[in-house]
Amino acid sequence: MKIAVGCDHGGFPLKDVVIESIKAAGHEVIDVGTFSADAVDFPDFAKKVGEKIQGGEAELKLSGALMSG
């Protein structure tokens, strides 16, 4: 399964742990960011995850993970 993952700066420290857990379970990750601890707005990344799901890039019903702090 492909799972879209996104976070804001508050969730950034947890993102790698989540991604590694998803990969360890045998799934593919679509990482939409953020890619640093610099301040960003959570809704921007929630939208990106939603677009991946809606566009069919992420699969099945549970196909996104969002983290915020």
C-alpha positions in Angstrom: 0.0 0.0 0.0 1.2 3.6 -0.7 0.7 5.9 2.3 1.0 9.7 2.0 2.8 11.3 5.0 2.9 14.9 6.0 3.6 17.1 9.0 4.2 20.6 10.1 7.3 21.8 12.0 5.8 20.5 15.3 5.4 17.0 13.9 8.7 17.0 12.1 10.7 15.2 14.8 8.3 12.3 14.7 8.0 12.0 10.9 11.0 9.8 10.4 9.9 7.4 13.1 6.4 7.1 11.4 7.9 6.7 8.0 10.3 3.9 9.1 7.3 2.1 10.8 5.3 2.3 7.7 8.2 1.0 5.6 8.8 -1.8 8.1 5.2 -2.9 7.7 5.9 -3.3 4.0 4.3 -0.2 2.7 5.6 2.6 0.4 5.7 6.1 1.6 4.9 9.3 -0.3 6.5 12.0 1.8 4.9 15.4 1.1 6.9 17.4 3.7 7.8 19.3 5.6 11.4 18.6 5.2 12.8 20.7 8.1 11.9 22.1 11.5 11.3 25.5 10.1 7.9 27.0 11.0 5.2 26.1 8.4 1.4 25.9 8.4 -0.2 22.5 9.1 -3.1 23.0 6.7 -0.7 23.2 3.7 0.5 19.7 4.4 -2.9 18.3 5.3 -4.0 19.5 1.9 -1.0 17.8 0.2 -1.8 14.5 1.9 -5.5 14.8 1.0 -4.6 15.6 -2.6 -2.5 12.4 -2.9 -5.4 10.4 -1.5 -8.0 12.0 -3.6 -5.8 11.8 -6.8 -5.4 8.0 -6.3 -1.6 8.2 -5.6 -2.1 6.9 -2.0 -4.1 3.7 -1.8 -7.1 2.3 0.0 -9.2 3.9 2.7 -6.6 4.6 5.3 -3.8 6.0 3.3 -2.5 9.1 5.0 -0.7 10.1 8.1 -0.5 13.6 9.5 1.6 14.9 12.4 1.5 18.2 14.2 2.9 19.5 17.4 
